[in-house]
Amino acid sequence: MRPNRLSRHEWQAREVAHQQRADALTAGHAERRRSGRKHPIEDFLFEYYNFPVTKLRRWHPGPGQILEDAAGQPRAGWPYYRRFGDGSVALDLGAFTAQRLPAMEFIRDLLARTLSRPPYLACFGLHEWAMVYRAAPQHIRHTATPLRLSRADTDAVVESHAIRCSHFDAYRFFTADAVPRNALAPTRETQRELEQPGCLHAGMDVYKWAHKLVPLTPGDLLLDAFELARDVRELDMRASPYDLSGLGYSPIRIETPEGKSEYAGAQRAFALRANDLRRRLLTVIAA
């Protein structure tokens, strides 16, 4: 990759734009933290992925970018950055690769394998239903959010469908009674063999792989992955057994033919977005 030099004016403008975009995306989360409230959709990404707003709003140029007149800036002391004699700063790709190569290889392999598979669009978000199947009320994950159907009807949705969840981090939250109903038994070890682009959780996880590669991941790619994860999470919960009408979200009734069609259409669009981000991340890793 041929290095690209950015003047101080250019890179500072990109840095400010990144911070403003990150602040706009996380404004609701920041306000709720101050008031001690929680949102089951918008706050999930920060709890589940454990990547704080302070790191999300930190702009990184990505590989092959040399920032002029940056040696006196805080980023010159950030991990995996190096200063040059002319006062410029850039990512130290050698240092990053030396310490993070196993993670890079795993992520590259997982993304490439996922891209190679066709999307499976008939799961209908039943993983969320399997997480509450025959569960005692105190064991339901989102105890503050009511179910939109009775307990008996919720269980009946699970029992009347074939479940084929391929994502380990969704499957591991299934209730004990739901586990044998899944056609697959995903594990951490089989993750690379099973993940497919139609999976909502695999789409959200593109954000996880993007932030695990920081500072190699360019800022715009990181925020694009965050936006996708946020949008996917909304679909995930609207199609779930929970009643979110009090928060302004209409349900996608996957127990009906119309709901299944709506869900699969949205799922298809998210698979395309996620695959585009996977390709961009693979390009970054290849650099």
C-alpha positions in Angstrom: 0.0 0.0 0.0 1.4 3.4 -1.0 1.3 5.8 1.9 -1.0 8.8 1.7 0.0 12.0 3.5 -2.7 14.1 5.2 -2.0 17.7 6.2 -2.8 18.7 9.7 -5.9 20.6 8.4 -7.1 17.5 6.6 -6.7 15.0 9.4 -8.0 17.2 12.1 -11.2 17.9 10.0 -11.7 14.1 9.6 -11.1 13.7 13.4 -13.7 16.3 14.3 -16.2 14.9 11.8 -15.7 11.4 13.3 -16.2 12.7 16.8 -19.4 14.6 15.8 -20.8 11.5 14.1 -20.0 9.3 17.1 -21.6 11.8 19.5 -24.8 11.9 17.4 -25.0 8.1 17.4 -24.5 7.8 21.1 -26.3 10.9 22.4 -29.3 8.9 23.7 -27.0 6.4 25.5 -25.0 9.3 27.1 -28.2 11.0 28.4 -29.6 7.7 29.8 -26.3 7.0 31.6 -26.6 10.4 33.3 -30.2 9.8 34.4 -29.6 6.1 35.3 -32.1 4.7 32.7 -31.6 1.8 30.3 -32.9 1.1 26.8 -33.2 -2.6 25.7 -32.2 -1.8 22.1 -30.0 1.2 22.0 -27.9 0.4 25.1 -27.4 -3.3 24.3 -24.3 -2.7 22.1 -22.4 -1.1 24.9 -23.2 -3.7 27.4 -22.7 -6.7 25.2 -19.6 -5.7 23.3 -17.9 -3.8 26.1 -16.5 -1.1 23.9 -17.0 2.3 25.5 -18.1 5.6 23.9 -14.7 7.1 24.6 -13.0 4.6 22.3 -15.8 4.7 19.7 -15.3 8.5 19.2 -11.5 8.2 18.9 -10.7 8.6 15.3 -8.1 6.4 13.6 -6.9 6.9 10.0 -6.3 3.3 9.2 -3.2 1.8 7.5 -1.2 3.7 4.9 -2.1 7.2 6.2 0.6 9.5 7.4 -0.6 12.4 9.6 1.6 15.5 9.1 2.5 17.8 12.0 1.0 15.4 14.6 4.0 14.5 16.8 2.9 16.9 19.5 -0.6 15.6 19.6 -1.9 12.9 22.1 -2.2 10.3 19.5 1.6 10.2 19.1 1.6 8.4 22.4 -1.3 6.0 21.7 -0.5 2.3 21.3 0.6 1.2 17.8 1.5 4.7 16.6 5.0 5.8 15.7 6.5 9.3 15.3 8.8 10.2 12.4 11.6 12.7 12.3 9.6 15.2 10.2 6.9 15.5 12.9 4.4 13.1 11.2 2.7 10.2 12.9 1.3 6.9 11.4 0.2 3.5 12.6 3.0 1.1 13.4 1.8 -1.8 11.4 4.8 -3.9 12.3 4.2 -3.5 16.0 0.4 -4.2 15.6 1.0 -7.3 13.5 3.6 -8.6 15.9 1.2 -8.6 18.8 -2.2 -9.1 17.1 -1.4 -11.6 14.3 -3.4 -14.5 15.8 -6.5 -12.3 16.2 -6.1 -10.9 12.7 -5.8 -14.4 11.2 -8.9 -15.6 13.1 -11.0 -12.6 12.1 -9.8 -12.8 8.5 -10.7 -16.5 8.3 -14.1 -16.0 9.9 -15.1 -13.1 7.7 -13.9 -14.8 4.5 -15.7 -18.1 5.3 -18.9 -16.2 6.2 -18.7 -14.3 2.9 -18.4 -17.6 1.0 -21.8 -18.9 2.2 -25.3 -18.0 1.0 -27.5 -16.3 3.6 -30.0 -18.4 5.4 -33.2 -16.4 5.7 -35.6 -18.7 7.4 -34.6 -18.5 11.0 -37.1 -15.7 11.7 -35.4 -14.5 14.8 -36.5 -17.5 16.8 -33.3 -17.4 18.9 -34.9 -14.7 21.1 -37.9 -16.8 21.6 -35.8 -19.8 22.5 -34.2 -17.7 25.2 -37.5 -17.4 27.0 -39.0 -20.8 26.2 -40.5 -22.3 29.3 -38.4 -20.0 31.5 -39.4 -18.9 34.9 -40.3 -15.1 35.0 -37.3 -14.2 37.1 -35.0 -15.9 34.5 -36.1 -14.0 31.5 -33.2 -11.8 30.3 -35.2 -8.5 29.9 -37.3 -8.7 33.0 -38.3 -5.0 32.8 -39.9 -5.5 29.3 -43.2 -7.5 29.1 -43.9 -10.3 26.6 -46.4 -9.4 23.9 -48.0 -12.9 24.0 -49.0 -15.0 26.9 -46.4 -17.5 28.3 -48.3 -20.4 26.7 -48.6 -18.7 23.3 -44.9 -17.7 23.4 -43.9 -21.3 24.1 -46.3 -22.4 21.3 -44.4 -20.3 18.8 -41.2 -22.1 19.6 -42.9 -25.5 19.5 -44.5 -24.8 16.1 -41.3 -23.9 14.3 -38.1 -25.6 13.3 -35.2 -23.7 14.9 -31.9 -23.6 13.1 -29.6 -21.1 15.0 -26.0 -21.2 13.8 -24.6 -18.5 16.1 -23.0 -19.7 19.3 -23.4 -16.4 21.2 -27.1 -16.6 20.6 -27.4 -20.3 21.2 -25.6 -20.3 24.5 -28.5 -18.2 26.0 -31.2 -20.7 25.0 -33.1 -22.2 27.9 -32.4 -25.8 28.8 -35.7 -26.9 27.2 -35.0 -25.0 24.0 -31.5 -26.4 23.4 -32.6 -29.8 22.0 -35.0 -28.1 19.7 -32.2 -26.4 17.7 -31.1 -28.3 14.6 -27.5 -27.3 15.2 -25.3 -27.3 18.2 -22.9 -24.4 17.6 -19.7 -24.1 19.8 -16.9 -21.6 19.9 -14.8 -24.1 18.1 -17.2 -24.5 15.2 -17.9 -20.8 14.8 -15.9 -20.5 11.6 -17.7 -23.6 10.1 -21.2 -22.4 10.9 -21.6 -18.6 10.7 -23.5 -17.4 7.6 -24.3 -13.8 6.4 -28.1 -14.0 7.0 -27.6 -14.4 10.8 -28.5 -11.2 12.6 -26.0 -11.8 15.4 -23.2 -12.4 12.9 -24.1 -9.1 11.3 -23.9 -7.3 14.6 -20.6 -9.0 15.3 -19.0 -7.2 12.4 -18.9 -4.3 14.8 -17.1 -6.6 17.3 -14.4 -7.6 14.8 -14.0 -4.0 13.7 -13.4 -2.7 17.2 -11.1 -5.6 18.0 -8.9 -4.5 15.2 -8.7 -0.9 16.4 -6.5 1.1 15.7 -6.1 -0.7 12.4 -9.8 -0.2 11.6 -10.4 3.3 10.0 -12.9 5.5 11.9 -15.5 5.6 9.2 -15.6 1.8 9.0 -15.9 1.4 12.7 -18.9 3.8 12.8 -20.5 2.1 9.8 -20.2 -1.2 11.6 -21.7 0.3 14.8 -24.6 1.7 12.8 -25.3 -1.6 11.3 -25.2 -3.3 14.7 -27.6 -0.8 16.1 -30.1 -1.2 13.2 -29.8 -5.0 13.4 -30.5 -4.9 17.1 -33.7 -3.0 16.4 -34.9 -5.7 14.0 -33.8 -8.4 16.5 -36.0 -7.0 19.3 -38.9 -6.0 17.1 -39.2 -9.6 16.0 -38.7 -11.0 19.5 -41.4 -12.0 22.0 -41.0 -8.7 23.9 -43.6 -5.9 23.8 -41.7 -2.7 22.9 -44.7 -0.7 21.9 -44.2 1.5 24.9 -40.9 2.6 23.5 -42.4 3.3 20.1 -41.4 0.1 18.3 -44.1 -1.8 16.4 -43.6 -5.6 16.5 -42.7 -7.8 13.6 -45.0 -10.7 14.2 -42.9 -13.6 12.9 -45.5 -16.1 14.0 -47.6 -14.9 11.0 -46.8 -15.2 7.2 -46.8 -11.4 6.9 -44.3 -11.1 9.7 -42.0 -13.8 8.3 -42.0 -12.0 4.9 -41.2 -8.7 6.5 -38.4 -10.2 8.7 -36.8 -12.1 5.8 -36.8 -8.9 3.6 -35.0 -6.9 6.3 -32.7 -9.8 7.0 -31.7 -9.9 3.3 -30.9 -6.2 3.3 -28.8 -6.5 6.4 -26.9 -9.4 5.0 -25.8 -7.2 2.0 -24.7 -4.4 4.3 -22.8 -6.8 6.6 -21.1 -8.4 3.6 -19.9 -5.0 2.3 -18.4 -4.3 5.7 -16.8 -7.7 5.8 -15.1 -7.0 2.5 -13.9 -3.6 3.8 -12.4 -5.2 6.9 -10.7 -7.9 4.9 -9.1 -5.1 2.8 -7.8 -3.5 5.9 -6.4 -6.7 7.2 -4.8 -7.4 3.8 -2.9 -4.1 4.1 
